[in-house]
Each structure stands twice: as C-alpha cells, then as structure tokens.
Amino acid sequence: MIVINYYREQTDLLLKTLIETNINMNISIFYEKQDSYKTIKDLTYHIGNVGVEIKETNQNRQDIDIAAYTYNDAKYIRKEIQINNEDIYFLYTYIIVYAEEIKELEYYLNKVEGITQSKGMQTIRTNFRQDSIFLSTLPFMENKEIIKNSAKRNILTSGLVCTYPFLSSNIFDEEGIFIGTNIYNNSLVFIDRYNTKKYKNANMCIFGTSGAGKSFYTKLLILRYRLQGIRQYIIDPDREYTNLCKELKGTQIKIGPNSNTYINIMEIRKESIEEGESGYLATKLGKLLGFFNLIFGELNEEEKAILEEKLIETYKLKEITFNDDSLYKNIKKKIFKNEKDMPLLEDLYNVLGKDEKTKRFQTKLIPFVKGSMKFFNNYTNCELNNNLVVADVYDLGEENLKYGMCLFVDIFWDKIKENRNEKKAIYLDEIWRLIGVTSNKDVASFIYKIFKTIRKYGGSGVAITQDISDIFSLENGTYGKSILNNSSIKTFFALEEENIKILAEYANLSEKEKVEIKSLKRGECLMFVGEDHILTKVDCSETEKEIVEGKKENENNNNSY
C-alpha cells in the first residue's frame, strides 16, 4: 500500500498504533529534502497568481474556498521557511503486509486500512505495482520513480516528528539473559544487569501482589543466571525455593528448631573485610548492634555503648581484640581462627549476667541460649562454597523470621565481598521484614549499605516484596526509597490500587503507568530498565517451567532422544 494523503495538521505519532500491532509488515519511509530557495521562489509565484484569481474570479463559491486554502497554505509554508528556518521535504510512505493465506492477508489489509484511516492517513493498494513497493521496502534506499508521484506529499521539519517510527522501548543487551517479550511489539527483551557501561548498578526491585508472577520470575532469573555460573545467595522465608535448589544442585541451609545446621552470629569470618583493610572486630560490632536491636528493642545511645562494652569483653575472653592479628592462630602463615575459636551467644549471656545494668538484656537472651531458639547458640557447621545457596528460615515462624534473615544477610554479605572479580547476587525475599517498621534503623541501614556498595564487589542486590506499604513504613520510607533509587532495574507486577498510590509517591510513575500496573495479567510486568520503561510478558520454555515449578518428568517415559 501507498499512503497518498494525510490530515493537514497532526499532533500525534502517525505510525504508533500501526507499529504496536502484531501484524507482519514492513514499513518504508523516504524523506527528500527540497531546495529552500527554489521552493520560496515557486511559492511566491503561486501566491501571486492565486491571489489575482481570488480577486477576479467569477467561479462558484466552492472553487474560491479551495483556491483560498492553497493560497493560505503557500503563505504559511513560505513564512515558516523564511522566518522560522524550517526546511521542506517530500514524504513517501509505503506499507507491505505479509500473510500465508489470501484470506488472512485480506483480513490484515482491512485492519491496516482501518488503523491508517483512523489516524488521518489515506491509503491505496498498489495493484500491478507490488514489485516496485517491495523493492522500496528493502534496505537498498531505492524509491522507484513509477510510484513516487502517487506517494509524494510535502512536509516541514517540525512535521517530521509525527512520522517517527521507533515508538516502543526495545531492550536487547548482547550479553544479557532472556526475560520475555515486549507486550506492544513482541520484540525480545534481553537484560544484562551486570553491564556497568549501561547500568549504574546491577540491583533489582521486584514488586507484585500475591499470585501476580513475581516468584516465578525470580526463580527464572535464578535458573538462567545459574547456567552462567554466577554465585547466588537466596533468603527464603516462605520455603519457595526448595525444589529449585534441589533441581539446580544447590546448597540449602535450614535454620530452625528441627534443623541440624547452624550459623554462629558471633563468628568473625576472614572474608568479612577485604585483603589490605583492617578492623575485623569494629566491623563485627557494628553488625551485631543491629542484630541485638531486633532482640532487645530500640536501644538508646547509652544502652548501645554498654552493650558494645560487653561484646568487647566477650571477644576478649577468646583473646580477640581490636588488633587484627588476634584473629590469627599463626600470623606468619596467616592461619585464621576457626569457628570453634569464636564466642557463642552463651558467652555474651554470661557476661551480661555479671552486671546489674545488663541483666535485662541477659533475660531477653534466654530463648536464644536455653529456650526455643537455642539453635542460635551453636558453632557454624555449614559450607557456603556452592554457586547457589538457599537460606531456609521458614521454621523460625512469623515472629522470629527477622532474626534468621538478619543472620543470613550477615554471612552472605561476607561471601559477596570475598572476590571483587566474581559476579554474584543476593536475593532478599520479603525484604519488608528487614527495612520495614518491624525492623530497626541499624538493620535497615545495613541493608541499604548492601544496595549502595554491592556494585563495587561485582554483586547485585535483589529486593522482593508484595507488601509495598511495609517497605516504606520505617523512618517515613527513607530506607525503602533509598533501595528503590539504588536499583537500576525495577519490575512491577500487578498491584492493588492502594499499593500503586504508595509506590507512585516514591517512583516516577506516569498516570498511564499506574493504570497499566493495575490491569496487568499474571506474568506481565512493567519494567524500568535504566531510562527505559517497557511492558513485558515473562516467557519461558517448558523445561524451565518444569524446573521452576518442581514438576518431574515421568520416570517411565520411554521416549528416545
């Protein structure tokens, strides 16, 4: 087809609706710049002639009106070229529609004609000239003379904007993993979040209501990055990643009353500071104050000072001081103290009991030392050298999840800092428990520090939640907003209207995007990737689906491969 006419004035993108359809077509647009001096000369001659005709003609009123239109248009174009420095072009637009059957082709042609007509474009089918149009849509820059006269229309520079054809964001990072398809134009979406040249960091936020598809999407990411050999650490409060961990031969660590794996919160690990840096004990004390804030409640500055004094005393019992050499069994051979050389919570418990000022702290530690959560009072006995480690804290129960999550964030953060040249990621599912109102400023600050600094260790922080209001509940949303702003990739699945309103306060959502998030179907999401905003349908293969959902192939399947 050839576009042979347009509305005299356009305020919208002409091809937007056409390009956003899933019709298989090629569109070719040619612009031919015209000589401004010659155009002004021809227009002046035309204006003079038509002006005389309007004054002297005795023709009917309709002819006079048509002449007046061309007269005024010519004056307008001349003024724009002379005064506003516009250029004039000839515009040619050709459309080729493809189909495998005649009936299907006719259906698509009628649809295209309807769309173009609604946008003020008049088209004709180029019967007996299909070969010329076909050649004009190939990348040969060949605009055949035989069809040019039908397609030619003049346009000023300012009008060219309406013909801009690149309307939907296409994200195709060369080293990226497959995410899904652009909902508008079915183009493939590949994202390499570790591309430091394109993105300021590799952090991600994944928000969505229950059942919207955020967990499935997160598992797909884990699966695809596992194939790339990237180290991944997952905090799993709802036991959602057990099957995936098993299928991918990862390591699952359970912490709870029935588990036989333990992690000592008091342990100082060699990787907790980088080679060449100093301050093992000082670094550990800062983390522990946040953890004990969760147990003891919000501490004032005096209470923090007293607690820090008791912690220092506890480490001193194990001959660990602010001198980093005290962490080594053999300084010359650089042999670091092992897990049995570290204090336990029970050691702190005993120190706290010796001072009347800290006996109330001791009382609050009873469940962690002698009671239902005494599994916190053990030496670390698990290995974290697998490329996929899942921390299962489900058995801790709703009230105690935050302790387990904080414990694993601490040990995972140490592993992330171990090697700057290695790509890695930490997934914080239900992150609201760590940065929401049920947490405290020290823990939230530590999580924020991870998202702010993980980039320099080659890492990626992934925040996952369905409780939008909760992540913005602490300190007027300071920590939630900071994590959102420090994530180059934001993925929003369907959300309830109340959550959308809250999110809009902290994210740059347009009115259109608010409506889109509310109306998203399961598995569809709005992605903010750097500066691009794109509606995406998450896609996967049947094999991936089986792995993610934990479905096993029938063992008796006799199919040959």
C-alpha positions in Angstrom: 0.0 0.0 0.0 0.9 3.7 -0.5 -0.1 6.4 1.9 -1.3 9.1 -0.5 -2.7 11.7 1.9 -2.6 12.9 5.5 -4.5 15.3 7.7 -3.3 18.8 7.1 -2.4 19.0 10.8 -1.1 16.2 13.0 -0.5 16.2 16.8 0.1 12.5 17.3 2.6 10.0 16.1 1.2 8.7 12.8 2.6 5.1 12.9 2.3 4.4 16.6 -0.9 2.3 16.5 0.2 0.6 13.4 3.6 -0.5 14.7 2.2 -1.7 18.0 0.0 -4.3 16.3 1.3 -7.8 15.8 0.7 -7.7 12.0 3.6 -9.0 10.0 4.6 -6.0 7.9 7.3 -3.8 6.5 7.1 0.0 6.5 9.4 2.2 4.5 9.6 6.0 4.8 11.6 8.2 2.5 12.4 11.9 3.1 13.6 14.1 0.2 14.9 17.5 1.3 14.0 20.3 -1.2 15.9 23.4 -2.2 14.6 26.2 0.1 15.5 29.0 -2.4 13.6 27.3 -5.3 10.7 26.5 -3.0 10.3 30.1 -1.9 10.5 31.3 -5.5 7.8 28.8 -6.7 5.6 29.6 -3.7 5.8 33.4 -4.3 4.9 32.9 -7.9 1.9 30.6 -6.9 0.8 33.1 -4.2 0.8 36.0 -6.8 -1.2 34.0 -9.3 -3.8 32.6 -6.9 -4.2 36.0 -5.2 -5.2 37.6 -8.5 -7.6 34.7 -9.3 -9.3 35.0 -5.9 -10.0 38.7 -6.5 -11.0 38.5 -10.2 -12.7 35.1 -10.5 -16.4 34.7 -11.1 -16.4 31.0 -10.3 -18.6 29.3 -7.7 -18.0 29.7 -4.0 -16.6 26.2 -3.6 -13.8 26.9 -6.1 -13.0 30.1 -4.3 -12.7 28.3 -1.0 -10.3 25.7 -2.4 -8.1 28.4 -4.0 -8.1 30.3 -0.7 -6.9 27.1 1.1 -3.9 26.7 -1.3 -3.2 30.4 -1.1 -3.1 30.4 2.7 -1.1 27.1 2.9 1.5 28.5 0.5 1.8 31.7 2.6 2.2 29.6 5.7 4.9 27.4 4.3 6.8 30.4 2.9 6.7 32.1 6.3 7.9 29.0 8.1 10.9 28.6 5.7 11.8 32.3 5.7 11.2 33.3 9.3 11.3 30.1 11.4 14.2 28.5 9.5 12.2 25.4 8.6 13.1 23.1 5.7 10.7 21.4 3.4 10.7 17.7 2.5 8.8 15.4 0.2 7.5 12.5 2.3 6.8 9.0 0.9 5.4 6.1 3.0 5.0 2.5 1.8 3.5 -0.4 3.6 3.8 -4.1 2.8 1.7 -6.7 4.6 2.6 -10.4 4.7 0.4 -13.5 5.3 0.5 -17.2 4.4 -3.1 -17.3 3.1 -5.2 -15.0 0.9 -8.0 -14.9 3.4 -5.6 -14.0 6.2 -3.9 -11.3 4.0 -7.2 -9.7 3.2 -8.1 -9.6 6.9 -4.8 -7.9 7.8 -5.1 -5.4 4.9 -8.5 -4.3 6.0 -7.2 -3.9 9.6 -4.2 -1.8 8.4 -6.6 0.3 6.3 -8.8 0.9 9.3 -5.9 1.9 11.5 -4.4 4.3 9.0 -7.8 5.9 8.3 -8.4 6.4 12.0 -5.1 8.3 12.1 -6.0 10.6 9.2 -4.0 8.7 6.5 -5.5 7.7 3.2 -4.0 4.6 1.5 -4.4 2.8 -1.8 -3.4 -0.7 -2.7 -0.7 -0.7 -5.4 -2.2 -3.3 -7.7 0.2 -4.1 -10.5 3.0 -2.1 -8.8 3.7 -4.6 -5.9 7.2 -5.3 -7.2 8.1 -1.6 -7.0 6.8 -1.2 -3.5 8.5 -4.4 -2.4 11.9 -3.2 -3.7 11.3 0.2 -1.9 10.9 -1.6 1.4 14.2 -3.5 1.1 17.4 -1.9 2.5 18.5 -0.6 -0.9 17.5 3.0 -0.5 15.6 2.7 -3.7 12.5 4.8 -4.2 11.1 3.9 -7.6 10.0 6.7 -9.8 6.9 4.8 -11.0 5.3 5.1 -7.5 6.8 8.4 -6.3 4.2 10.7 -7.8 1.4 8.8 -6.0 3.1 8.9 -2.6 4.7 12.4 -2.7 3.5 14.8 -0.1 5.3 17.9 1.3 6.1 18.3 5.0 8.0 20.8 7.1 10.8 19.9 9.5 8.5 20.2 12.5 6.0 17.8 11.0 8.7 15.1 10.6 8.3 14.3 14.3 4.9 12.8 13.6 6.5 10.2 11.4 9.0 9.0 14.0 8.8 5.1 13.8 10.7 3.9 16.9 8.0 4.0 19.4 8.3 1.1 21.8 11.4 0.6 24.0 13.4 -2.4 22.8 16.0 -3.8 25.3 18.4 -6.2 23.8 21.7 -6.4 25.8 24.2 -8.5 23.9 25.4 -10.4 27.0 22.0 -10.4 28.7 19.6 -13.2 29.7 16.2 -13.6 28.1 13.4 -12.1 30.2 10.4 -12.2 27.9 8.7 -10.2 25.1 7.6 -6.6 24.7 3.8 -6.6 25.1 3.4 -3.9 22.5 5.5 -5.2 19.6 6.6 -8.8 20.6 10.3 -7.9 20.4 12.5 -10.0 22.6 13.8 -8.5 25.9 17.3 -9.4 27.0 18.9 -7.7 30.0 22.5 -7.9 31.2 22.2 -6.3 34.6 25.9 -6.6 35.2 26.7 -4.3 32.2 28.4 -1.5 34.1 28.7 0.6 31.0 24.9 0.8 30.6 23.6 0.5 34.1 24.8 2.3 37.2 24.4 -0.9 39.2 23.1 -4.5 39.0 20.4 -4.1 41.7 16.8 -5.0 41.1 13.5 -4.5 42.8 10.6 -6.9 42.2 7.3 -5.8 43.5 3.9 -7.5 42.9 0.8 -8.8 44.7 0.4 -12.5 45.6 -0.2 -14.6 42.5 1.0 -11.9 40.1 4.0 -13.9 39.0 6.9 -12.3 40.9 8.1 -15.6 42.5 8.1 -17.4 39.2 10.0 -14.6 37.6 12.6 -14.5 40.4 13.1 -18.3 40.0 13.6 -17.9 36.3 16.3 -15.3 36.9 18.0 -17.6 39.4 17.8 -20.6 36.9 19.2 -18.6 34.0 22.0 -16.9 36.0 22.9 -20.3 37.4 23.6 -21.5 33.9 26.0 -18.6 33.6 27.9 -19.7 36.7 27.0 -16.6 38.7 27.1 -17.1 42.5 23.6 -16.6 44.0 22.5 -16.4 47.7 18.8 -16.5 48.5 17.0 -15.8 51.7 13.8 -17.9 51.6 11.3 -17.0 54.3 8.4 -18.9 52.7 10.1 -22.1 51.6 9.5 -21.3 47.9 13.0 -22.2 46.5 13.4 -25.7 47.9 12.6 -27.6 44.6 14.6 -25.1 42.5 17.6 -25.6 44.8 17.4 -29.3 44.5 17.0 -29.3 40.7 20.0 -27.0 40.3 22.1 -29.0 42.8 22.4 -26.0 45.2 23.0 -25.9 48.9 20.0 -25.4 51.2 20.6 -24.3 54.7 17.8 -24.6 57.2 17.7 -22.7 60.5 15.1 -23.7 63.0 14.1 -26.0 65.9 14.3 -29.1 63.8 17.4 -28.3 61.8 20.9 -29.7 62.3 22.7 -26.9 60.5 23.9 -23.9 62.5 25.4 -20.4 62.0 27.0 -18.5 64.8 26.1 -14.9 64.7 29.1 -14.1 66.9 31.6 -15.6 64.4 34.1 -13.3 62.7 34.9 -14.6 59.2 38.1 -13.9 57.3 36.2 -12.6 54.3 34.3 -10.0 56.4 36.9 -7.4 55.4 38.9 -7.2 52.2 42.5 -8.0 51.9 44.6 -5.0 52.8 41.9 -3.5 55.0 41.7 -3.6 58.8 39.1 -3.6 61.6 37.7 -7.1 62.0 36.2 -6.5 65.4 35.0 -3.0 64.8 33.2 -4.2 61.6 31.6 -7.1 63.5 30.4 -4.9 66.4 28.5 -2.6 64.0 26.6 -5.6 62.6 25.9 -7.1 66.0 24.4 -3.9 67.3 21.8 -4.1 64.6 21.0 -7.7 65.3 20.7 -7.2 69.1 18.5 -4.2 68.4 16.0 -6.7 66.9 16.1 -8.8 70.1 16.3 -6.1 72.8 14.1 -3.5 71.1 15.3 0.0 70.0 18.4 0.9 72.1 19.3 4.4 73.0 22.9 5.6 72.7 23.8 4.8 76.3 22.5 1.3 76.0 24.4 0.8 72.8 27.6 1.9 74.4 27.1 -0.5 77.4 26.2 -3.4 75.1 29.3 -2.7 72.9 31.4 -2.8 76.0 30.0 -6.2 77.0 30.6 -7.5 73.4 34.2 -6.4 73.5 34.6 -8.1 76.9 33.1 -11.3 75.4 35.5 -11.4 72.5 38.4 -10.7 74.8 37.6 -14.0 76.6 38.5 -15.7 73.4 41.6 -13.5 73.0 40.1 -11.4 70.2 40.7 -7.7 70.3 40.8 -4.7 68.0 44.2 -5.8 66.9 43.5 -7.8 63.7 46.5 -10.1 64.5 44.5 -11.5 67.4 42.2 -13.2 64.8 45.0 -15.4 63.5 46.3 -18.6 65.0 49.5 -18.2 63.2 50.3 -14.7 62.0 53.2 -15.7 59.8 51.3 -18.4 57.9 48.1 -16.3 58.0 46.1 -19.1 59.5 42.7 -17.6 60.6 41.0 -18.8 63.7 38.3 -21.4 63.1 34.7 -21.5 64.2 35.5 -23.2 67.5 37.7 -20.3 68.4 34.8 -17.8 68.3 32.5 -16.9 71.2 28.9 -18.0 71.3 25.7 -16.2 72.4 26.1 -18.1 75.7 29.4 -16.4 76.3 27.7 -13.0 75.9 24.8 -14.2 78.0 27.2 -15.0 80.9 29.0 -11.6 80.6 25.7 -9.7 80.6 24.7 -11.5 83.8 27.6 -10.2 85.8 26.4 -6.6 85.6 23.2 -5.3 87.1 22.8 -2.8 84.3 22.7 -5.5 81.6 20.7 -8.2 83.4 17.6 -7.3 81.5 19.5 -7.9 78.3 20.5 -11.3 79.6 16.9 -12.1 80.3 15.9 -11.4 76.7 18.7 -13.7 75.5 17.3 -16.7 77.5 15.2 -18.1 74.5 18.3 -17.8 72.3 20.6 -19.6 74.7 18.5 -22.0 76.7 15.0 -21.9 75.2 13.1 -22.4 71.9 15.7 -20.7 69.8 18.9 -22.2 71.3 19.9 -23.3 67.8 21.3 -19.8 67.5 23.8 -20.8 70.2 25.9 -23.1 68.2 29.1 -23.1 66.2 28.8 -22.7 62.4 28.8 -26.1 60.7 27.7 -25.5 57.1 29.6 -24.8 53.9 28.8 -21.9 51.6 31.0 -22.8 48.6 28.2 -23.8 46.2 27.3 -21.3 43.5 23.7 -21.5 44.7 22.9 -21.2 48.4 19.3 -21.0 49.7 18.8 -20.0 53.3 15.5 -21.5 54.5 14.2 -19.6 57.6 10.6 -20.8 57.3 10.7 -22.9 60.5 11.5 -19.8 62.6 7.9 -18.7 62.4 6.4 -15.3 61.7 7.7 -13.6 64.8 11.3 -14.8 64.6 11.9 -14.6 60.8 13.7 -11.3 61.1 16.4 -12.9 63.3 17.2 -15.6 60.8 17.1 -13.2 57.8 19.5 -10.8 59.5 21.8 -13.7 60.4 22.0 -14.9 56.7 22.3 -11.4 55.3 25.4 -11.0 57.5 27.1 -14.2 56.3 26.1 -13.8 52.7 27.4 -10.2 52.7 30.8 -11.6 53.8 30.8 -14.1 50.9 29.9 -11.4 48.4 32.9 -9.3 49.5 35.2 -12.3 49.1 36.2 -11.7 45.4 35.5 -8.4 43.6 36.1 -10.0 40.2 33.4 -12.6 40.5 29.8 -11.9 39.7 27.3 -12.7 42.4 23.8 -11.8 43.7 21.9 -11.8 46.9 18.1 -12.2 46.8 16.1 -10.8 49.8 12.6 -12.2 49.6 10.0 -10.3 51.7 12.6 -7.6 52.3 10.0 -5.5 54.2 10.9 -7.6 57.3 14.4 -6.1 57.3 13.6 -2.5 56.3 10.0 -2.1 57.5 8.6 -0.9 60.8 9.1 -4.4 62.4 12.9 -3.9 61.9 15.1 -1.1 63.2 17.3 1.6 61.8 20.6 -0.3 62.3 19.4 -3.3 60.3 17.7 -1.2 57.6 20.9 0.9 57.3 22.9 -2.3 56.8 20.6 -3.4 54.0 20.8 0.0 52.4 24.6 -0.2 52.6 24.4 -3.5 50.7 22.4 -2.0 47.9 24.6 1.1 47.8 28.0 -0.6 47.8 27.4 -4.1 46.3 28.3 -2.8 42.8 32.0 -2.4 43.7 32.1 -6.1 44.7 30.7 -7.2 41.4 27.4 -8.0 43.0 23.7 -7.5 42.7 21.1 -6.9 45.4 17.5 -8.1 44.6 14.7 -6.8 46.8 11.4 -8.8 46.5 8.2 -8.0 48.3 4.4 -7.9 47.9 4.0 -5.5 50.9 4.6 -2.1 49.4 3.3 -0.2 52.3 5.6 -2.0 54.8 8.9 -1.3 52.9 8.1 2.4 53.2 6.9 2.3 56.8 10.2 2.9 58.6 11.5 6.4 59.0 8.9 7.8 56.6 10.0 5.5 53.9 13.6 6.6 53.9 15.2 3.1 53.5 12.6 1.8 51.1 13.1 4.8 48.9 16.9 4.5 49.1 16.8 0.9 47.9 14.3 1.7 45.1 16.5 4.6 43.9 19.7 2.4 44.1 18.2 -0.2 41.8 18.8 0.3 38.1 16.1 -2.3 37.2 12.7 -2.1 38.7 10.0 -4.7 37.9 6.4 -4.1 38.9 3.9 -6.9 38.6 0.1 -6.3 39.2 -0.5 -4.4 42.4 -3.6 -3.3 44.3 -4.7 0.3 43.9 -3.6 1.3 47.4 -0.1 -0.1 46.8 0.1 1.7 43.5 -0.7 5.0 45.2 2.1 4.4 47.8 4.5 3.3 45.1 3.7 6.4 43.0 4.9 8.6 45.8 8.4 7.1 45.6 8.8 6.0 42.0 8.4 8.2 38.9 5.1 6.6 37.6 3.0 8.3 35.0 -0.8 8.2 35.1 -0.7 5.8 32.2 1.7 3.5 34.0 -0.5 3.5 37.2 -3.4 2.2 35.1 -1.1 -0.4 33.3 0.2 -1.8 36.6 -3.3 -2.2 37.9 -4.5 -4.0 34.8 -1.5 -6.3 34.3 -2.3 -10.0 33.9 -0.4 -12.8 35.6 3.1 -13.0 34.3 3.1 -9.5 32.9 5.1 -6.6 34.3 6.1 -3.0 33.8 9.9 -2.8 33.8 12.1 0.2 34.5 15.4 -0.7 32.9 17.7 2.3 33.2 15.9 5.1 31.4 13.6 2.7 29.5 10.1 1.9 30.6 8.7 -1.3 29.0 5.7 -3.6 29.4 7.0 -7.1 29.3 5.4 -10.6 29.3 7.7 -13.0 31.1 8.3 -16.1 28.9 10.0 -19.5 29.5 10.4 -22.9 27.9 8.5 -26.0 29.0 11.7 -27.4 30.5 12.3 -24.2 32.5 8.7 -24.3 33.7 9.1 -27.9 34.9 12.3 -27.0 36.9 10.8 -23.8 38.4 7.5 -25.4 39.4 9.2 -28.6 40.5 7.4 -30.9 38.1 9.3 -34.1 37.4 9.2 -35.9 34.1 7.6 -39.3 34.2 10.4 -41.8 35.2 8.8 -44.4 33.0 8.9 -42.2 29.9 10.3 -44.5 27.1 10.8 -41.7 24.5 14.1 -41.9 22.7 16.3 -38.8 22.4 
